Amino acid sequence: MSHGLLPSRTTGNIPLIPVIESEFAAWLEKQDEMLRCWLVATGFKAKPGQFCLVPGAEGQVRAVVICISKADDLWALGHLPTALPEGDYMLDAAFAPWQMERLILGWALGAYQFIRYKTPKRAVARLALDAACDARHILRQVDAVTLVRDLINTPAEDLMPEQLAETAQTLAQEFGATFEQTIGEELLAHNFPLIHAVGRASTHSPRLLDLRWGDPAHPQVTLLGKGVCFDSGGLDLKPSSAMRLMKKDMGGAATALGLAQLIMSTQLPVRLRVLVAAVDNAVAGNAFRPGDVIRSRKGLTVEIHNTDAEGRLILCDALAEAGSEQPQVMIDFATLTGAARVALGTQMPALFCNDESLASGLLAAAECEQDPCWRLPLHSPYREMLDSKIADLVNAPDSSYAGAITAALFLQEFVPSGIPWAHFDLMAWNLKTQPGRPEGGEAMAMRAVFGWLEQRYGGVDRLSMHSSPCSPLST
């Protein structure tokens, strides 16, 4: 089994003993004299994240003591797969099964390594799955996060719109979904002019990926992803420092595909549609230009103020198509604005939502899944910043203020009224390694959205199951 996990415990597994910081003194009093003396002699500090290798009589590692902040801290063990000696471990704790699941999931997410181009210096330590846990739930989440991270980490040389399409097609084949794509000049013939405009300068043809799965009788959930496989900025060329990480500009598409995999592998009773607008925003003689006016799929004309505000252009055509079917909910993911990062930093995706029930449900799920996001307002007075003198709207205002909000307001213009819609503006990248979250591509908000979907449509309320202090999910 991959992901730093073992399918089950064996007698040879090294016990990993998590002790809650506030309970450490009481726990220590109950231990044998050898263990107490060893912890004192080695200067063990009972602070979250600190661990101690306990030797056996023959010099082997007998056990590992690890201090954690609380029993359901997802990231409590996330640093251990690469910090502990190589070997096989098992949790030795009297925690509830859902708490064990959290700890094991965090371990597995910390065991991730991107090995396509470089062999790791060492193998990760492995942790046994506990029989009391829902192993399938853990592994499905790990598989989905791994897919997202692998896609984002892959350089544009090996991941352009055609490779993103191959990933979607593979998912469709695996889960019995249907898959279609509209490519190149077909985009004009089928009225996706903005997707075509953004991607037409590249030798890698732009395309709209369309995956469908599920029983037609079930409620429709439509996911959308920004799939800019590389963003040079177009004719409004980015400086090299800003271009360096632009392989991650398809992070929204990766997140949508990872969430789709999670939904399908869980057999959630929904009718799923996934739309990914996939392009390479390149520079060539036929690149779209500042000042151009392009008519969108919805019919609204858009004046191009900046070719580096391309993500909202490809998403608006996809949103118009998604809304035409009147789904029960629409959720899009996009690495859309630097303004959202200025407002919330790199670890906290911005959530925009036109429906209070949906917003409160997503925020509650985010808290409970320890997959944080923060809601920003769709402040309607700022809509005038998108006014154009010669078109229905501009793709980016002159002002540098409220950039994440005006981008979301731009997208909202293409969402039919009455359809609950959520937009996640995310970083999709860890700038540095933290427990469970290696530096590189990251699935942000995906587990939060799945937690809401699972409760809303699958009838699985994990909050009630484990008596979490989080507030109940909205339905």
VONUBA-311734 format. One record per residue (C-alpha): residue in one letter; x, y, z. Coordinates in steps of 0.001 Angstrom, whole numbers, plus 524288, in hexadecimal, padded with zeros to 5 digits. Layout:
<recs>
  rest      x      y      z
     a      X      Y      Z
...
</recs>
This chain:
<recs>
  rest      x      y      z
     m  80000  80000  80000
     s  80517  80D7D  7FC79
     h  803D1  81AB6  8033E
     g  80BF3  8167B  80EEA
     l  8010C  80D7A  813A1
     l  80045  7FEF7  8168D
     p  7F38C  7F767  814A2
     s  7F334  7F23A  82290
     r  7FABB  7F0C7  82F2F
     t  80499  7E604  83190
     t  80C13  7E1EA  83DB2
     g  81876  7E7D8  83828
     n  812FC  7F5B6  83769
     i  8195A  7FFC0  84057
     p  80F4B  805FA  84975
     l  80D63  81475  84718
     i  807C0  81A5E  85373
     p  80107  8279A  851B6
     v  7FF43  82EF1  85E85
     i  7F711  83B4B  85F7C
     e  7FF0F  84681  864DF
     s  7F585  849D8  86FC3
     e  7F539  83B9B  87437
     f  803C1  838E2  87391
     a  806E5  83A2E  8820E
     a  7FBF5  830E4  885E7
     w  7FFEC  8275D  87B35
     l  80E25  8277E  87F57
     e  80ADE  823C3  88D52
     k  804D0  8171D  88868
     q  810BB  812D4  88096
     d  81B78  80990  8850E
     e  827A2  80F04  88B5E
     m  83052  80C3B  87FA0
     l  827C9  81453  87687
     r  8267B  81F8A  8803E
     c  83524  81FFF  8825D
     w  837EB  81F6A  873DB
     l  82EE6  82ACC  870B6
     v  83503  832E5  87B8D
     a  842F1  82F1F  877D3
     t  840FF  832A7  86982
     g  83B02  83FC9  86D07
     f  82E1D  83CC1  86666
     k  8257B  848C1  865B1
     a  81705  845BA  8658F
     k  813E1  84F7F  85AEE
     p  80BA0  84C6F  84EE1
     g  813E8  84676  84429
     q  81ED8  84200  84D3C
     f  821A9  8336D  84D3D
     c  82AF0  82A25  8540B
     l  8303D  81D02  84F99
     v  82F95  81352  85AD1
     p  83A1D  808AC  85A2C
     g  837F0  7FA57  85CCE
     a  840BF  7F110  8642F
     e  84829  7ED48  857E2
     g  84A01  7FB1D  852E4
     q  83E7B  7FB13  8499A
     v  833C1  80560  84988
     r  829CA  80012  8532B
     a  81FDF  80B0C  851A4
     v  81E3F  8194C  84DE9
     v  817D5  8235A  856AF
     i  81224  82F22  84FA0
     c  80BBA  83AF4  855D9
     i  7FFA0  84041  84EFA
     s  7F6C3  84BD1  851B2
     k  7E9F7  84451  850A1
     a  7E557  836EB  84C73
     d  7DF72  83B75  83FA0
     d  7EA83  84454  83B1E
     l  7EB8F  8408F  82CD6
     w  7F9A3  844FF  82BB7
     a  7FEC3  83FA2  838AC
     l  80619  83454  83243
     g  8082F  83A86  824F3
     h  816D8  83C94  826C3
     l  819D8  82EE0  82B90
     p  81A98  8270C  81ECF
     t  8274F  82DE2  81B66
     a  82BCB  830EB  8294E
     l  82B0D  8234B  82F36
     p  8348D  81877  82B92
     e  83007  8101A  8204C
     g  82762  80552  82572
     d  81982  80107  82824
     y  811A0  80775  832F8
     m  80410  80667  838DA
     l  7FC0D  80FB6  84115
     d  7FB25  80BF5  84F5D
     a  7F065  814B4  85495
     a  7E2F4  813AD  85AA5
     f  7DD08  81D9D  85174
     a  7CFFF  81CDF  84A73
     p  7D091  816E6  83CC0
     w  7CDE4  82411  83627
     q  7D92C  82A1A  83DA7
     m  7E21D  81F10  8396E
     e  7DDA8  82165  82B6C
     r  7E191  82FA7  82C63
     l  7EF11  82C4F  83189
     i  7F14B  821C2  8274A
     l  7ECB2  82AAA  81C48
     g  7F617  83547  82096
     w  8012B  82B5E  820EE
     a  7FDF5  826CE  81322
     l  7FD45  834A0  80DCD
     g  80A98  83737  813DA
     a  81020  82B1D  80D4A
     y  80D9E  830D8  7FFC0
     q  81981  831FE  7F6FC
     f  819D9  836BB  7E8E2
     i  822C2  82CBF  7E28F
     r  82080  82E70  7D3F9
     y  82DC6  83491  7D18E
     k  835E9  83179  7DD92
     t  837D4  8259F  7E62C
     p  83552  8289F  7F490
     k  84121  82851  7FD7F
     r  83A16  81F2A  806B7
     a  82DC5  8172B  807EF
     v  82338  81C72  810D1
     a  81F93  815DA  81D82
     r  812C4  80E59  81C81
     l  806FC  80E55  82583
     a  7FD44  8032F  826B2
     l  7EEF7  805AC  82461
     d  7E6B7  802E1  83051
     a  7DBCB  7F8D6  82F17
     a  7D247  801FE  835F6
     c  7D430  80C9F  82BBD
     d  7CD79  80E86  81EB5
     a  7D95E  80B29  81685
     r  7D266  80D98  809A6
     h  7CEC2  81B5B  80DC3
     i  7DCF0  81E2B  8113C
     l  7E283  81877  804BD
     r  7D8B9  81F4C  7FBEF
     q  7DC8F  82C64  801A1
     v  7EB03  82959  80077
     d  7E970  824FC  7F257
     a  7E20C  83162  7EEDF
     v  7EBF6  83A59  7F56A
     t  7F702  832DD  7EED4
     l  7F0BE  834C5  7E17A
     v  7EF6D  84369  7E3D0
     r  7FD49  844F0  7E8DD
     d  8032B  83CE8  7DDCB
     l  7FC0E  844C5  7D36D
     i  8001F  851DF  7D91C
     n  80E2C  84DB8  7DB62
     t  80FD8  848F7  7CD6A
     p  816B4  8534A  7C4FC
     a  80FBE  85902  7B94C
     e  81923  851DB  7B048
     d  811F5  84568  7B411
     l  804A5  84ADE  7B799
     m  7FDC0  852DC  7AD5A
     p  7EF3C  852CB  7A9E5
     e  7F065  845DD  7A2BE
     q  7F67E  83F21  7AE90
     l  7EC35  844FA  7B785
     a  7E21F  83F45  7AE3F
     e  7E8B3  831F7  7AF2F
     t  7E76B  83276  7BDED
     a  7D8EC  8358D  7BD02
     q  7D6FD  82AC2  7B30F
     t  7DE04  820FD  7BBCF
     l  7D515  824A0  7C714
     a  7C93E  82307  7BE59
     q  7CD95  81586  7BA21
     e  7D090  8115B  7C817
     f  7C345  81534  7CD6A
     g  7BA62  81312  7C1C5
     a  7B86C  82171  7BEB7
     t  7B722  827AF  7B165
     f  7C144  83135  7AC81
     e  7C13E  83AE4  7A156
     q  7CA27  84616  79D9A
     t  7C88A  8519B  79498
     i  7D5BA  854FD  78EA1
     g  7DBD1  86051  78741
     e  7D35F  86618  77C83
     e  7C806  85DB4  78139
     l  7C70D  8672A  78C9E
     l  7C2D7  871DB  78337
     a  7B96A  868F0  77C38
     h  7B32E  86534  78937
     n  7B32D  8731A  78E9C
     f  7BE1F  87325  7989B
     p  7C4FA  87F3D  79346
     l  7CC22  88398  79F80
     i  7D243  87653  7A216
     h  7D6CE  87662  79407
     a  7DC01  8844A  794C7
     v  7E44E  881D0  7A0D3
     g  7EA43  87549  79B9C
     r  7EB4A  877A5  78D05
     a  7F966  87C84  78D25
     s  7FEBC  86FB1  79243
     t  802F5  863CE  78A72
     h  7FB50  85C3E  794BB
     s  7ED35  85DD4  7909C
     p  7E3AC  86364  79A8F
     r  7D855  85AD1  79E44
     l  7CC85  8590C  7A6EB
     l  7CC63  84C24  7AE41
     d  7BF05  846C1  7B1BA
     l  7BD6D  83AEC  7BABB
     r  7B022  8358D  7BEAE
     w  7AD26  82AE3  7C890
     g  7A1F1  825D4  7D0B7
     d  7938C  82296  7D04E
     p  78BC0  82CBF  7C89D
     a  78147  82BF8  7D327
     h  78A88  8311F  7DD83
     p  78C88  83FA0  7E068
     q  79672  845FF  7D77C
     v  7A31D  84B5B  7DCFE
     t  7ABE4  8528B  7D372
     l  7BA40  854F8  7D65E
     l  7C2C2  85E2F  7CE87
     g  7D161  8602E  7CE25
     k  7DAB4  86A3C  7C8A7
     g  7E478  8627B  7C09C
     v  7EED9  86C3F  7BC69
     c  7F9D8  8627F  7BABE
     f  803B6  86D78  7B9D1
     d  8017E  87BF5  7BB1B
     s  80B93  884B7  7B4BF
     g  80242  8901C  7B6A1
     g  8001B  890EA  7A802
     l  803CA  89DBF  7A19D
     d  8031B  8A3F6  7AF24
     l  80EDC  89B84  7B202
     k  811DB  897CC  7C004
     p  81F72  89A70  7C566
     s  82799  88E1A  7C6A4
     s  82633  88DE2  7D566
     a  81767  88D81  7D43E
     m  817DE  88367  7C954
     r  82024  87989  7D0C2
     l  814C6  87288  7D76C
     m  80AE9  873E9  7CC83
     k  80AAD  86563  7C9FE
     k  8015E  8659B  7D5AC
     d  7F77B  86E44  7CEB8
     m  7EFAD  86211  7CB86
     g  7EE1B  85F70  7DA1B
     g  7DF87  8621A  7D976
     a  7DDD8  857E8  7CED4
     a  7E5EE  84E35  7D69B
     t  7DD74  850A6  7E28A
     a  7D0E1  84EA6  7DADD
     l  7D608  841D4  7D54B
     g  7DAA7  83D2A  7E29F
     l  7CD5E  84041  7E871
     a  7C6CD  8392D  7DD25
     q  7CF14  82D2F  7DFF3
     l  7CB2B  82DD7  7EE43
     i  7BCB5  82F1C  7EADE
     m  7BCEC  823ED  7E123
     s  7C51B  81AB9  7E976
     t  7BBA6  81CF1  7F4C5
     q  7B006  81AB4  7EBB6
     l  7A98B  82706  7F0CB
     p  79B75  82779  7EBDC
     v  79CD0  8336B  7E335
     r  79C96  83612  7D4B2
     l  7AA26  83BA7  7D30B
     r  7AF02  84479  7C846
     v  7BCE1  849A6  7C7D4
     l  7C0C0  8548E  7BE89
     v  7CF07  8582F  7BD37
     a  7D35C  86334  7B459
     a  7E149  85F5C  7B0A9
     v  7EA89  868D2  7A9DB
     d  7F894  86D3E  7A8BB
     n  7F8ED  87C1C  7A9A2
     a  8041A  87E23  7A01E
     v  809D4  8892C  797EE
     a  8096A  888E7  7890E
     g  804FD  89122  77DA5
     n  7F6F8  88C95  77F40
     a  7F645  88ED0  78DFB
     f  7EAA5  8966F  792FA
     r  7EDFF  8A48C  79614
     p  7EB3A  8AF11  7A027
     g  7E008  8B715  79AC5
     d  7D9A3  8ABE5  79361
     v  7CB06  8AA1C  79540
     i  7C656  89C0B  79514
     r  7B868  89735  795F2
     s  7B6D7  88C97  7A03A
     r  7AEAA  8804C  79F8E
     k  7A41E  88720  7A772
     g  7A3DE  89232  79D8A
     l  7A9F5  89C7C  7A64C
     t  7B536  8A3B7  79FF8
     v  7C1F9  8A47F  7A777
     e  7CC62  8AEC8  7A572
     i  7D9E4  8A94F  7A822
     h  7E0B3  8B26F  7B16F
     n  7EB6F  8A8E1  7B500
     t  7EEFC  89BF9  7AE87
     d  7F43A  89719  7BB88
     a  7E660  896F5  7C0F7
     e  7E38A  88B32  7B86E
     g  7DE48  8816D  7C24B
     r  7D16E  88880  7C3E9
     l  7CFE1  888EC  7B521
     i  7D099  87A4F  7B334
     l  7C857  877C6  7BF4B
     c  7BD63  880C7  7BB01
     d  7BADC  878DC  7AEB0
     a  7BAF4  86C59  7B6CE
     l  7B1E5  8725B  7C104
     a  7A83F  8767A  7B686
     e  7A7ED  86892  7B15B
     a  7A6B6  862C2  7BF05
     g  79B72  86BC2  7C27B
     s  793D1  86826  7B650
     e  79020  85B34  7BCB7
     q  78B68  86187  7C95E
     p  79322  85882  7D262
     q  78FD8  857FA  7E0CD
     v  79D1A  85DBB  7E419
     m  7A8F3  862FC  7DCBC
     i  7B677  86391  7E2DB
     d  7C2A7  8689C  7DC1B
     f  7D0F1  8682A  7E008
     a  7DB1F  87186  7DAAF
     t  7E891  876EA  7DD8B
     l  7E28E  883B9  7D9AB
     t  7E877  88F96  7E05D
     g  7F469  8940E  7E7AA
     a  7EB2B  89D27  7EEDF
     a  7E53B  89197  7F61F
     r  7F2E2  88DCB  7FA9D
     v  7F585  89B9E  7FF43
     a  7E8C3  89B73  806EA
     l  7E992  88DD1  80CC2
     g  7F75C  888E3  80A8A
     t  7FB11  87CA5  8031F
     q  7F514  87270  80C37
     m  7E713  8776F  80C90
     p  7DE92  8769D  8004E
     a  7D498  8814E  7FE71
     l  7C675  87CFE  7FD62
     f  7BC68  88509  7F61C
     c  7AE5E  8805D  7F62C
     n  7A113  88560  7F1D7
     d  79954  87C90  7FB0A
     e  7998F  87DAC  809E5
     s  79605  86F83  80CA0
     l  7A088  86A82  80370
     a  7AA9E  873D2  80908
     s  7A7F0  87041  81730
     g  7A83D  861CB  813DD
     l  7B536  862D6  80CDD
     l  7BB52  86AC1  817D8
     a  7B6C4  86102  82217
     a  7BC25  855C9  81A0F
     a  7C8FA  85CF6  81842
     e  7CA6B  85E73  826EC
     c  7C730  85059  829C7
     e  7CFEC  84ACD  81F23
     q  7DB08  853E2  8234D
     d  7DB65  8588C  81532
     p  7D9F2  86725  81792
     c  7D43A  871C5  80F1B
     w  7CEEE  87F62  811D2
     r  7C333  88605  80BF2
     l  7C4EA  892FF  804F1
     p  7B946  89B29  8007E
     l  7B341  89C56  7F315
     h  7B24B  8AAEB  7F5D3
     s  7A938  8AFC9  7EB36
     p  7AD2C  8BE43  7EBC5
     y  7BA59  8BA17  7E63D
     r  7B3BA  8B50B  7D9F1
     e  7B4F6  8C287  7D3CB
     m  7C3C0  8C08C  7D3B3
     l  7C169  8B6C4  7C8BF
     d  7BA20  8C067  7C018
     s  7BF8B  8C297  7B277
     k  7BD3E  8CE40  7A99A
     i  7BC43  8C5C6  79D72
     a  7B7F6  8B850  7A254
     d  7AF45  8B221  7AC8F
     l  7BAA2  8B0A0  7B5F9
     v  7C971  8B03F  7B70D
     n  7D0BD  8A445  7BB6B
     a  7D8D1  8ABDA  7C556
     p  7D68D  8B960  7CB0A
     d  7E062  8C470  7CAEE
     s  7E07E  8C4DE  7D9BC
     s  7E943  8BBC4  7E180
     y  7DF96  8BB88  7ECB8
     a  7D6B5  8AFE6  7EFC7
     g  7DCA2  8A792  7E50A
     a  7D771  89A8F  7EA29
     i  7C9C1  8A02C  7EBE4
     t  7C90C  8A65C  7DE62
     a  7CDC7  89999  7D864
     a  7C2F3  89248  7DF78
     l  7B90A  89C87  7DB5E
     f  7BD7C  89AB4  7CD5B
     l  7BAEB  88C1E  7CE68
     q  7ADB5  88E6E  7D4B9
     e  7A93D  8957E  7C871
     f  7A93B  8883C  7C1B2
     v  7A20F  88080  7CC3D
     p  7935A  87FE1  7C9F2
     s  78B7C  88586  7D522
     g  78599  87BA0  7DE6B
     i  7909C  871A8  7DD71
     p  7989A  8701A  7E9FA
     w  7A6B1  872A6  7E622
     a  7B389  8727E  7ED6D
     h  7C08C  87752  7E85E
     f  7CD7F  873BB  7EEB2
     d  7D923  87C75  7EBCA
     l  7E495  87449  7F058
     m  7F366  87396  7F06B
     a  7F436  864E3  7EDC0
     w  80250  86502  7F269
     n  809C2  8639C  7FF2E
     l  814F0  86D4F  7FF63
     k  81BB5  86580  80A02
     t  81A90  85810  80FF8
     q  811D8  856B0  81BDC
     p  80D51  84A26  82297
     g  804FB  842C0  818D1
     r  806A3  84D3A  80E76
     p  81347  84C0A  806AF
     e  81825  857A1  7FEF6
     g  811BC  857A9  7F197
     g  80450  8555E  7EBE4
     e  7F916  85454  7F575
     a  7EABA  850A4  7F576
     m  7E45D  85C39  7FC2F
     a  7D5D8  85C80  7FF8C
     m  7D3B8  84F40  7F911
     r  7D188  84784  80592
     a  7C8F8  8526A  80AE0
     v  7C01C  85228  7FEF5
     f  7BF7D  84359  7FF27
     g  7BBD2  843A2  80D91
     w  7B05B  84C77  80A3D
     l  7AC64  8444E  7FE72
     e  7AD31  837AC  8063A
     q  7A45C  83D2F  810C4
     r  79B0C  843FB  8075C
     y  79938  8390F  7FD94
     g  79EC0  82CD1  803D9
     g  79841  82E1C  8110B
     v  7A562  82C3D  817CC
     d  7A661  83605  822E1
     r  7B3F6  833FB  8284A
     l  7B1D5  83F2D  831B8
     s  7A75E  837A7  83906
     m  7AEC7  82AE9  837CE
     h  7BA73  82FE2  83F49
     s  7B3DC  83A38  847BC
     s  7BCD7  844B0  8425C
     p  7BC63  85218  848B2
     c  7BAA4  857E1  83B2C
     s  7AD85  85DD1  837FE
     p  7A3D7  85565  83053
     l  7A46A  855AB  821A1
     s  799DA  85D52  81ADF
     t  79106  855C9  811CB
</recs>
